[in-house]
Amino acid sequence: MDVLILGATGYAGSAIERAFSRRGHWTVGTTRSDHARVILASRGIAPAFGDAARPETIVEPVKRADAVVYCIQATDADQWDVDLGAIRTIARTLAGTERTFIYMSSTWVYGNTAGIVDETTVPNPPPHLEKRAKLEAMVLNMVKIGIRGHVVRSGIIYGDGGGIPAMFVQSARQRLSTMVLGSGENHWATVGRDDLAALTVLVAERGKPGAAYNAVNDDAFTMLEIAQAASRGAGAGGAVTTVNPGILGPFGESLVLDQRVGNARAKSLGWKPEAPTIIEELQNGSYPEMLVAS
């Protein structure tokens, strides 16, 4: 397949691109700047100018693609308008083609799960994530206009020393204590970066149109356990400091969600998470290695 990735230079997007390439697919990444174009070219990725905030610029790259993956990360308060405009443009461009569109979302749309949820569970997002759930619904309904629409809901992504867990490591390094929001008793749904990428490829290749897939591990550690692991890996001996989630606004509200999430539909595609757990990775893997390298 010719696969267009919007967000190919990002933490998740770069791993997704690499996974498609390894499976023999031709990949193209959108870019808004010369700097990003150079980065993509240095990785052997064909660059194409495209800016989700200017949706008319993505029409031609989308037309040429067999599959489109939207993994742009929210960065500002206007992201809803950006995503909505871009996804509507993609829908108009792909309508009737029976080509594939994948929207990379988050398990946070389930809200507090009060037990284990799976891909058949209707999302129950907190107010600040209601718009993301609406975008998901738009994508899943694309089957009605001849597009193979899919949603991949990832847990908190970790691996290669990056992502949200790196915040905990840096906190431990700078303050000799890792921050914990609230009590830390809430459970996190997590997924290794390369495992998320592997599932995304499988969804493109054999996913059921109009279906959502949960990219999550089988474990569910608490935020406190994760913070303590980050602290140990950073040489702070497991020390943690409790802070008010409100200091991080809506992002903090997301981090304190209590989530246990199943992945039966994802596994039905032959997907099997293979990464070390987030605890192992924070204590003995890429995060301590990152600190040594820096």
Secondary structure, DSSP 8 states (H G I E B T S, - for coil): -EEEEETTTSHHHHHHHHHHHHTT-EEEEEESSHHHHHHHHHTT-EEEE-BTTBGGGGHHHHHT-SEEEE-----STTHHHHHHHHHHHHHHHHTTS--EEEEEEEGGGG-S-SSEE-TTS-----GGGHHHHHHHHHHHGGGGGT-EEEEEEE-EEE-TT-STHHHHHHHHHHHSSEEEETTS-SB--EEEHHHHHHHHHHHHHH--TTEEEEE--S---BHHHHHHHHHHHTTSTT-EEEE-GGGGHHHHHHHT---EE--HHHHTTT----S--HHHHHHHSHHHHHHHH-
